[in-house]
Amino acid sequence: MSIRLQVSTNPNPNPNESGKRRTLDLGNGSEIIDIPRFLPFDESWKLFDYLDKEIPWTRPLIRVFGRSCIQPRDTCYVASVGLPDLRYSGYQPRAYSWDEYPPLKDILEAVHKALPGSGFNSLLLNRYKSGNDYVAWHSDDEKLYGPTPEIASVSFGCEREFLLRKKPSKTSQVDKCKEEPARKRSKKDNDVNQQSFTLKHGSLLVMRGYTQRDWSHSVPKRAKAEATRINLTFRHVL
């Protein structure tokens, strides 16, 4: 089954709404762009249904800290022809073609229009079927993405929390220990070195610059997240 959906390329049809584009400077060349209402609500549900039913989801066996386990979410990989193979945690997914799933090309076009100058050529899809599905703390700092990868994340379905935390610096840790009590230091660290976003249905969140070098991110388990969430992360492979 193949369908062609019309996707809105205007991330802000009403600039007075609270869902307008927001840019967050994380410092030292790291940046987040958050567009809570990137795609129209009803169109996003059509896309959700298509992705849930038509994408060839798999839940692979991966290796984490030397141990084999089932990945705690479903996944699928789409990429342009001729790119290096993707491999993570001992798993090498099959690369499907953009032409096999035309709605993904529509979403890609919308993302490119929202982010002028971007040139995404690969897509990792993840499906979280309940609050028990998650992504552990990590950074997408593989060499095939280059030193300053731009990663655009489009979400559908159940809202989930997305966390960012700054990677520790040995030098800064020593300096802070000398300067102030642990209680005050802990509160400051939480304010400056951690960020939280709610990834809404039809939203777009972008990590830019040195975010992968200096920050880690996760989608933690949440008991109240009972419905399915589907996430598309667009990347540029060198």
C-alpha positions in Angstrom: 0.0 0.0 0.0 1.3 3.4 -0.9 -0.2 6.9 -0.2 0.9 10.4 -1.0 0.1 13.0 1.7 0.2 16.7 1.4 2.4 18.1 4.2 2.3 21.8 5.3 5.7 23.5 4.9 4.7 26.5 7.1 5.9 25.8 10.6 4.1 28.9 12.0 0.7 29.5 10.4 -0.2 31.7 13.3 2.8 33.6 14.9 0.7 34.5 17.9 0.2 30.9 19.0 2.4 29.5 21.8 3.7 26.9 19.4 5.9 29.2 17.4 9.6 28.6 16.7 12.0 29.0 19.6 15.8 28.9 19.5 17.7 28.0 22.6 21.5 28.8 22.8 23.1 26.1 24.9 26.5 27.9 24.8 29.8 27.1 23.2 28.3 26.6 19.7 25.4 24.3 20.7 21.9 25.2 19.7 18.3 23.8 19.9 15.4 24.8 17.7 12.0 23.9 19.0 8.8 24.1 16.8 5.9 22.5 18.8 3.4 22.9 15.9 5.5 22.1 12.9 2.9 20.0 11.1 -0.9 20.4 11.0 -2.6 18.4 13.7 -5.0 16.3 11.5 -2.3 15.7 8.8 0.0 14.5 11.5 -2.5 11.8 12.5 -2.7 10.6 8.9 1.0 10.4 8.8 1.0 8.6 12.2 -1.4 5.9 10.9 0.6 5.5 7.7 3.9 5.1 9.6 2.5 2.7 12.2 1.0 0.4 9.6 3.3 0.6 6.5 6.9 1.0 7.9 8.7 -2.4 8.2 9.4 -2.1 11.9 11.8 -4.3 13.7 13.0 -4.6 17.3 16.6 -5.8 16.9 19.1 -7.5 19.2 21.8 -5.0 20.2 24.9 -5.0 22.5 25.2 -2.6 25.4 28.2 -2.6 27.7 29.2 -6.0 26.4 25.8 -7.6 26.9 23.1 -8.6 24.4 19.6 -7.3 24.8 16.5 -6.4 22.8 16.4 -2.8 21.8 13.6 -1.1 23.9 11.8 0.4 20.8 11.0 -0.5 17.2 13.2 0.9 14.5 13.7 1.3 10.7 16.3 3.0 8.6 15.9 4.9 5.3 18.9 6.4 3.4 19.9 7.7 0.0 21.8 5.4 -2.3 25.6 5.2 -1.9 25.9 6.2 1.8 28.1 4.3 4.2 26.3 1.6 6.3 24.9 2.7 9.6 26.0 0.6 12.6 25.3 1.2 16.3 25.5 -1.1 19.3 26.6 -4.0 17.1 23.5 -3.7 14.9 23.6 -2.8 11.2 20.0 -2.0 9.9 19.0 -2.5 6.3 18.8 0.8 4.5 15.4 1.2 2.7 14.9 3.6 -0.1 13.0 7.0 0.1 11.0 5.9 -3.0 9.6 2.9 -1.1 7.8 5.3 1.3 6.7 8.5 -0.5 5.2 10.3 2.6 8.7 10.3 4.1 9.9 12.4 1.2 7.1 14.9 1.8 8.2 15.2 5.5 11.8 15.6 4.4 10.8 18.4 2.0 8.9 20.2 4.8 11.9 19.9 7.1 14.3 21.3 4.5 12.0 24.3 3.9 11.9 25.0 7.6 15.7 24.7 7.9 17.3 26.5 4.9 20.7 25.1 4.0 20.1 21.7 5.5 20.7 18.6 3.4 19.5 15.5 5.2 20.0 12.2 3.3 19.2 9.6 6.0 16.4 8.9 8.4 16.2 6.8 11.5 12.6 6.0 12.6 11.7 4.8 16.1 8.4 3.6 17.5 7.7 3.7 21.2 4.7 1.4 21.9 4.3 2.3 25.6 6.0 4.2 28.4 8.3 1.2 28.9 10.0 1.9 25.6 12.8 4.4 25.8 16.2 5.7 24.6 19.0 5.7 27.2 21.5 8.6 27.6 23.7 8.9 24.5 25.1 11.3 21.9 24.8 10.9 18.1 28.5 11.7 17.6 29.4 8.9 15.1 32.1 9.9 12.6 29.8 9.5 9.6 27.8 12.5 10.8 30.9 14.9 11.0 32.0 17.1 13.9 28.9 19.4 14.0 25.9 17.2 13.0 22.5 18.7 12.6 19.7 16.3 13.7 16.0 17.1 13.0 13.5 15.2 15.1 9.8 15.0 14.1 7.3 13.4 16.5 3.9 11.9 16.1 1.4 10.4 18.6 1.9 10.3 22.3 3.8 13.2 23.9 7.1 12.2 25.5 9.7 14.0 27.5 13.1 14.7 25.9 16.0 15.4 28.2 19.4 17.0 27.6 22.3 17.1 30.0 25.7 18.6 29.6 28.7 16.2 29.5 30.9 16.7 32.5 34.2 18.6 32.2 37.0 17.5 34.5 38.4 21.0 34.7 35.1 22.7 35.4 34.3 20.1 38.1 37.5 20.8 39.9 37.1 24.5 39.7 33.5 24.4 41.0 34.5 22.1 43.9 37.0 24.8 45.0 34.6 27.7 44.7 31.2 26.8 46.3 29.4 24.3 48.6 28.0 21.2 47.0 24.3 22.1 47.7 24.6 25.4 45.9 26.7 23.9 43.1 24.1 21.1 42.5 21.2 23.6 42.1 23.2 25.7 39.6 24.3 22.7 37.6 20.7 21.5 37.3 19.6 24.9 36.0 22.4 25.4 33.5 23.4 21.8 32.5 20.0 20.2 32.0 17.1 20.9 29.7 13.7 19.3 29.2 11.3 19.4 26.3 7.9 17.9 25.7 7.9 16.4 22.2 4.3 17.1 21.0 2.4 15.4 18.2 3.5 17.1 14.9 6.5 18.9 16.5 10.0 19.5 15.2 13.1 19.7 17.5 16.6 20.3 16.0 20.0 19.8 17.6 22.7 21.9 16.0 26.4 22.8 16.2 28.4 21.1 19.0 25.3 19.7 20.8 26.4 16.1 20.2 29.9 16.8 21.3 29.0 18.6 24.5 25.6 17.2 25.4 23.8 13.8 25.9 20.1 13.2 25.4 17.5 10.6 26.3 13.8 9.8 26.1 13.2 8.2 29.5 10.6 5.6 30.6 7.3 7.2 31.7 4.5 5.1 33.2 1.8 7.6 32.2 2.8 7.4 28.5 0.5 4.6 27.6 0.0 5.3 23.8 2.3 4.9 20.9 4.8 7.5 19.8 6.6 7.5 16.4 9.8 9.6 16.0 11.7 10.5 12.8 15.3 11.7 13.1 16.7 13.2 9.9 20.5 13.3 9.6 23.2 14.1 7.0 25.7 11.3 6.4 29.0 12.5 5.0 
